[in-house]
């Protein structure tokens, strides 16, 4: 390999362009309004401790009788599904005629460190489902579980099969021991008892740091280098900052729930292998009789596709479908391709089973 040749004029031109970008960026940043997420109008219809059940309001009345409940993970706020007007799974599901609800788990504090998976699944999730069943006059609802919320939804559908009419899982881990699961490799030897006993609740900043170090160059350096290219574009800069705000606006994790999730799901792989109990309820995926639509992302670095594909042979339902989306763990909600493909696919699948 020969020496690197630097062309003085090109280097000067690049330096001037960078200076212009930075100068324009300073002007753009001063003109920005505070960025927010969660753009679709909604109303709180049920509260339970820090948990709030929201109903979203579309531009027209829903045409589907059975409500669709979104159960998100505990590790982030759920508004990735409603990030902004042109990147909203919720808005597009409403446009299809779905009646969309979402559970916001809230922000646990020291008083919540003893909350368990039993409290979340047999408690909060069950009571939200029962509220919808009663308020809509239906025996069963449609459940859309996302990431860890998908694992919760699988447990719920196993324990209460009569309360779930159709189950949709998105980027949901089922087999936690696939060879390409970096998070799983990290925690196999974690002394989770010492970890939780020392910290109580698990700080959100610590969780975010772990996720960012899965792809340290891309998530800690490259995206900020790329930021220079959009400093003079107000819309693109607002989009970038909105995503950053969502990433770092994360709740702490209730200690006992975290302890069980690491032990039973990541370390024990009990959701797939068996032997999992939520409180006094046994979980067996073969008990899931509702139709299942499983959607996973082919470039997902948090939930590898193989971890989700395992659901096919694990559930008892005779009506199983899956969709492989060309994108990543977050792109499946916010990319342009996702907006065109995912909500219509969910709606069409549900409509055939309404």
Secondary structure as UniProt FT lines:
FT   HELIX           8..31
FT   STRAND          42..48
FT   TURN            49..50
FT   STRAND          51..56
FT   STRAND          68..71
FT   HELIX           78..82
FT   TURN            85..86
FT   HELIX           89..95
FT   TURN            96..97
FT   STRAND          100..104
FT   HELIX           110..112
FT   TURN            113..114
FT   HELIX           117..118
FT   HELIX           119..125
FT   HELIX           126..136
FT   STRAND          141..146
FT   HELIX           148..159
FT   HELIX           161..163
FT   STRAND          164..170
FT   TURN            176..177
FT   TURN            179..180
FT   HELIX           182..187
FT   TURN            188..189
FT   HELIX           192..199
FT   HELIX           204..212
FT   HELIX           213..215
FT   HELIX           216..217
FT   HELIX           218..222
FT   HELIX           223..227
FT   HELIX           228..230
FT   TURN            231..232
FT   HELIX           234..248
FT   HELIX           255..260
FT   HELIX           261..267
FT   HELIX           270..273
FT   STRAND          276..278
FT   TURN            279..280
FT   STRAND          281..283
FT   HELIX           285..287
FT   STRAND          291..297
FT   TURN            298..299
FT   HELIX           305..309
FT   HELIX           310..313
FT   STRAND          320..325
FT   TURN            329..330
FT   HELIX           331..334
FT   HELIX           336..351
FT   TURN            352..353
//
